[in-house]
Amino acid sequence: MAKKNFRDLTEREILAVAIQLEEEDGRIFGEFAEALRSTYPATAKLFEEMQAEESRHRQSLIEMHQKRFGEHIPLIRRQDVKGFLDRRPVWLVRPLGIKAIRRQVELMESETLRFYERSMEKVSDASTRKLLGDLAEAERQHFDFAETLEAKHLDAPARGEEDKARRRLVLLQYVQPGLAGLMDGSVSTLAPIFAAAVATHKTHDAFLVGLAASIGAGISMAFAEALSDDGSLTGRGRPFVRGSITGLMTAAGGLGHTLPFLIPSFHAAFTVAVIVVAAELAIISYVRHRYMDTPLFSSTLQVIVGGGLVFAVGILIGSS
């Protein structure tokens, strides 16, 4: 689709684009505020004030356009002019991370600042140049303004609440899927690997069975987790990311006690694999205790009993 070069914009069109920029930025700030209201209420308040400031900028531009060119504002948008970046609609993602929001705001403000600075070079009307210069200075100081608002709204208790909310999101979106995958991969592959090892006493065969079981379980768990929900209501994050974490950790859990069977000596490989299994179960117990608030004794008992039963099943089947 054809776009207009910035150098070809008239002063009226520059004002029209500026009005559209301030309106769009203000609405995006409003979306950020709404997205953060439940988890980061203090930061949501910050973006509400930024939205109000953008509204004042827009009103000043409209008044200037009315004064110079009348009531009708030409329909020319940022996407109709060459040089503007395509904006990824990060504000549509839920839950929306605070870091992604701040990166987006930085891009928005720097782009708007460049637009005003270049527009000043093209505009000859003194009052319009003054307005554009004032808005450029406002955009330049926007980061300082945000820092002032953070100091005002994000006091120690508020920062503590935001840290807790951030930890909850990390737990929900990364730790829990990873732990579920690690547990499934470590426990579910015990039976086929050790059954094959005991039945054949061949490390190569045990390795192939473990490799197939680990990769197969990883793929299965990745799809199962990604398709379980889209994260829009549960806050569990993007399905692709969550599924990838679960699948990779599932495969890693199985490969941990599969790799020892690359050792040619069966007894040495079997001994190392058993040690690795014990280490995996201990790590799982600690992670559950550390991140899931499960008592260490209870977590250890549950993991060891479950893993031990699966391990025993593999040995019994392999010996039969």
N, C-alpha and C positions, 0 to 999 in steps of 0.2 A: 504494500500500500504506500502511495506517495506521501512524503512528509515535506514540510516546509523548512527551508534553511533558516537558521536563526538570524542571519544577516539580512534576510528578506522581510522580517517582521516589521510592521509599522508600530508607531508608539501606541496606538489604540490596541493592537494585537498583543503587544508586550504587557499592557495592563490587564488584558483579558486572560492571558496565560498566568500572570501573577495571581489574579483572583482565584483561578482554578487551582493553582498550587496551594495557596493558603487554605482553601476549602478542603482539598483532598488531605493535606497534612493534618488539619484539625480533626477530620473524621477518623483518620487512622489513629491519632492519639486517643480519640474517644473509644475506638475498638480496643486499644491496648489497655485503657483504664477498665473497660468492662471485663476483659479477659483476666485481669489481675485482681479484680475486686475481692474474690473469695480467698485467694491464697496470699496476695500481697496488698492488703488494703491501703497501707501507707503510700506505696509506690503508685497505686491506682489514683490516689489523690494528687500526686505529682503530675500525672499525665492529664488529669482533668484541668489543672491550672494551665498546663501547656496548651491544651485544646482551647481554653478561653483566650489565651494570648493570640493564637492563630486566628481566632474569630475577630479579634480587634484589628489585626493586620488586614484581614479580608475587608472589613468594613471601611478602613481608610482607603484601600485601593478602589472600592466601589464608589466612594464619594469623589475621589479624584477623577474616575472615569465619567461619572455624571457631570461633573463640573466642566470637563473638557470635551466630551464626545456625546453626551446625552444618556438616555436611559437604556438603550439597547446595547448589550454586551455581546460581541461576536463569540460564536461557539468555536473556540480553538483551545485545545487541551495540550497537556505536556506530551502526550503520546503522538500528537500531530506535528511536533517539532523535532528535527534532528538534533541529537546530542544528549537527550535525556536518557537515563538508564531505564531498562525494564525493571519494574518493581515486582519482586516475588511476593505474593500475598501471604506473608507469614502471619498476618493478623487473623487469618482464617483457621490456623492450626490450634487445636486444643488438646492438652494443656499447652500454654504458650510460655516458653522459658524467658526469664528476665534478661539473660545475656543476649538472646536472639533479638529481643525488643530493643535493647540499647544499641546493638549494632545497626539495626534498621534505622533508628532515630539518627544515628551519626551520619549514615548515608543520605537520609532525607535532608538534614540540615545543611550538609556540605554542598549538596546539589543545588538547593535553593539559594544558598549564599553565592555560588558561582553565577547563577542566573541573574541575580540582582546586580552583581558587580559588572557583568558584561552588558546588562541592560542600561546601566548608567552611562556607558560609553556611547550608546546609540540615541539616547533621549536628549533633546535640546531644551525642552521646557524646564525652566528652573524649579518650579514647584514639584513637578514630577520627579526630577532628578533628586531633589531633597528627600521626597518620600521614599524613593527606592534606596537611597543611601541610608536613611534611618532604618529601613527594614533589613538591609544588609548587615548593619551593625547589630540589630536585634538578633539575627540568625547567628552572627559571629559570637554573640554573648550567650547563646542559648545553652551551651554546655555549662557555662558558669551559673546560669540561671537554674539549670537542673541540679547542679551541686548544692546551690543554696536551698533548693526545695528538699533535697535529700537531708541536709542538716536540720531542716525545719520539721520534716515529717518522719524521717527514719532515725528516731532517737534509739537509745540502747534497747529498750523493750521491743520496739518495732523491728529493729535489726535482728534481735533474737528470734522473734516470731517468723521473720522471713527466712532465717537460716534453718529453722525447724521445718518450714514448708518446703524449702529446697531439698533438705535431707529426705523428706517424705517422698518427693518426686523421684529422687535418685533411687531410693529403695524400691519404689513401685515400678519404675520403668527399666531399671538396669539390674539391681541386685537380685530381686525376686525371680525374674526370668532366667538370669544366669545361674542362680542357686538351684532352681527347678531342673534346668538342663544338666547341671553337674551331678545332682543326685540321681536323676534318671539314667544318665550315661554310666555313672560309676556302678550303680546297683544292677540295672537291668542287663548289662552285658557280662556280669560275673558268671552267670550260669552257663551260657553257651561257650565262653572262652575256656573256663576251667573244665567243663565237661569234655570239650574237644581235646584239651591237653591231657587229661587223665586217661581218656579213651584211646588216644593214639600214641602218647608219649613222644610226639613229634612237634618240636617247637614251631616248625614252618607251618604246619597245619593249624596249630593253635593261633599263630599270628594272623593267618588269612581269615580264620573264623572271626577273630577279634576285630580285624580291620573292617570286614563286611558288616559286622554287628554294630560297630561304633558309627560308621558313616551312615548306614541305613537308619539307625536310631536318630542320628543328628538331623537327617533330612525329614524324617517323620515328625520329630518334635518341632522343627522349625515351621513346617506347614500347620501343624496342629495349633501352635501358639499364635501364629500370625492370623489364622482364620477364626480364633476363638472370640475376638471382638476387635472393633476398630479403635478402641481407646477413647472414643468421644465422650462416653458416659463414665467409664471407670477411671479415666485419668492415667491409664497404663502406657500412654505414649503411642508412637506410630507402630502399626502392625509389622511393617518390614523390619524395623530396627529391633523390636522385641523378639520377633521370630528368628532373626539372625543371631542374636545373643543366645537365645535358648538352644538353637541348633548347634552353634559352635561349641558351647559349653557341654552339651550332650556328647558330641563327638570327642571332645577333649577328655571327658570323664571316662569314656570307654577306652580311648587310646592310651591313657595313663598306665593301665595294667595289661595292655596289648603289646606295647613296645618291648617290654622285657623278653618276650618270646623271640626276639631277634637274636638273642644269645644262643649259640649252637647247643650248649650243654643243657639238657632238659632239667636236671635238678637245680642248676644255678638259675635258669630262667624262671622256674616255678617258684623258687625261694624269693627272688627279687620281685616277682609279680605279687606275691602275698604281702611283702613289705609295702609295696606301692599301694595295694588295696587298703592296708591298715592306715597309711598316711592319708589317702583320699578320704576315708571315713572320718578321720580325726579333723581334717580341714573342713569338711561339711558340717561336722558338729560345732566347730568353733564359729563358722560363718553364721549358722543358724542362731547361735547364742549371741553373737556380736550384733547382727543386723535385724534379727527377727524377735529379739527379746525373749528367746527361749532359754530357760534355766540350763546351765551347762550340763549338769548331771542328766536331766531329762532328755536333752538333745542328744547327748552321747549315747544314752541307753537306747533311744529310738533308732538312731542311725546304725548302731552296731548290731542290734537285734535284727533289723530289717536286712542289712547287708549280710550278716552272718547266715540268715536263713536262705537267702538266694545263693550264697557261696556254697552252703551245704547241699542244696539241691543240685548244683552243678557237679559237685564231687560225687554224689550218689548216682546221678544219671551216668556220668562218665565211667564209673566203676562197674556199672551193671552189664 
